[in-house]
Amino acid sequence: MSFAELVDATNGVVWSIPLVGLCLLAGLYFTVRTRAVQVSLPDMIAQLRDGEKSVNGTSSFQSLMMSLANRVGMGNIGGVATAIAFGGAGAVFWMWTVALLGAATSFVECTLGQIYKEQDPDTGEYRGGPAYYFEKAYAHKAKTFSLVYAIAFAVVTVFAMSFFLPGVQANGMASAMNSAWGLPTWVTAIGIVIAMSFIVVGGVKRIATFAALVVPPMAILYILASLVVFFLNFDQIGQVFGEIFAGAFGTHAVYGAIIGLAIKWGVQRGIYSNEAGQGTGPHHAAAAEVSHPAKQGFVQAFSVYIDTLFVCTATAFIILSTDMYTVFKNEEFGSATHYVGKIGTDVEPGPGFVQAGFDTLAPGLGSSFVALALAFFAFTTMIAYYYMAEVNLSYLTRKISSGVVRRGMIRGLQLLILCSVAYGAVTTAGSAWGLGDIGVGTMAWLNIVGILALQVPALKALKDYRAQKKQGLDPQFDPRDLDIQGADFWVGRADARVTHGALDERVSPRE
């Protein structure tokens, strides 16, 4: 069996129908249990406007930007194109569905990330994520199992974030540059390795500085360019949405037979893009300074909307309204060859679809713009992947007393991610996406099953938040009032609030 065949076989097991169903059902379940928490837009906006920050924690807005820096990448451009190529236009509908339902899942996992966060003993910065809440939530009842499950997630995340997922971003970046400027993929690979080496060696502060400088302007430029295409093709809106809904429910005359693939690819690419349930969001959520964990849960739920319902929809409209796509034959459902669109079969699914869409309006310029946007988005996302891998490696090694050993393991992690991006940049998109899907799928399996078991603390926090809001209070959190075990950080914070009246280091984000 070749490496590509092994990747495909493993991917088929990880991304089987049970995982697709689990993602959708978990989102539906959390929507019901939280009473549609994802429609609480006033709470989301209020927290973004009034959020606090401290010397140890970021503001809610800053945490959102960190999360979007990680979410907005290849999934928003190449991922949407791949979903359409193998699932038809109907895949877009299922991306919307998993986003709407996934926002509730994101609320639960990110609230858990806040509840069980802790302070780094060296820097004082807030750290958290699935490994932390898996270990702490039920340690008082099943200590050994909780610890083993937490370690399993941390190990999978280290490899997913340092080896599997970075290759996907590097592949999209190299493919876009090759399509736009004819730049050999090996040249891009070398450039990525050199640039990443300089940044990751500089530590978290250098990573944060780079992301803050690059992501906001490029995100704004891409969104504005998408809006231009949207309005120039305004007359195509009805046809595009008609194709999406017809394809989603199998009524499209051309590719209606692949409704199963529309669901599979839409959910798969949706999770890859918005990351709801994947377990990455809680890392960013835990870094925020808030008075109540539910506050950051609302903010992170909002990030899912921005990612999928706006950016991904803009990308889909560019592709579908310009007919710059191809729906490929799928033997799995016995469907006939059903090529759709004008782009032909010589363009590999991915950024090329979006580049061709832009080129219909500005020949040559569109291709270069997408390549440039992908270069910055993908590179920043790769840096974010490394950060999460380092956080989880630090979790795994935090009890090792030897600093030399810990630093050596960090250097090994850096070498691993550099090898991953170099390999991903020069392989075909299919192999790169396959490796990325294995990483995302494994994390999703572990995290969704885990938060279904650990949901009670998050639901208690939401109920407490709503009760305090109903009384006209600014919600404050004390886990002892809700019989939540293991939230040691919040116990200490509540005691400090009683003693001192407030946290001295907290300041307004406007200051």
Secondary structure, DSSP 8 states (H G I E B T S, - for coil): --HHHHHHHHHHHHTSHHHHHHHHHHHHHHHHHTTSGGG-HHHHHHHHHH--B-SSSB-HHHHHHHHHHHHSSHIIIIIHHHHHHHH-THHHHHHHHHHHHHHHHHHHHHHHHHHT-EE-TTT--EE-SHHHHHHHTTTTT-HHHHHHHHHHHHHHHHHIIIIIHHHHHHHHHHHHHHHHH---HHHHHHHHHHHHHHHHHT-HHHHHHHHHHHHHHHHHHHHHHHHHHHHHTGGGHHHHHHHHHHHHTT--TTTGGGHHHHHHHHHHHHHHHH-TTTSSHHHHHTTB--SSHHHHHHHHHHHHIIIIIIIIHHHHHHHHHTT-------GGGT------SSS-SSS-SSHHHHHHHHHTTSTTHHHHHHHHHHHHHHHHHHHHHHHHHHHHHHHHHTT---HHHHHHHHHHHHHHHHHHHHHHHHS-HHHHHHHHHHHHHHHHHHHHHHHHHSHHHHHHHHHHHHHHHHTT------GGGGT--S-HHHHHHHHHHHHHSS-TT-B-TT-
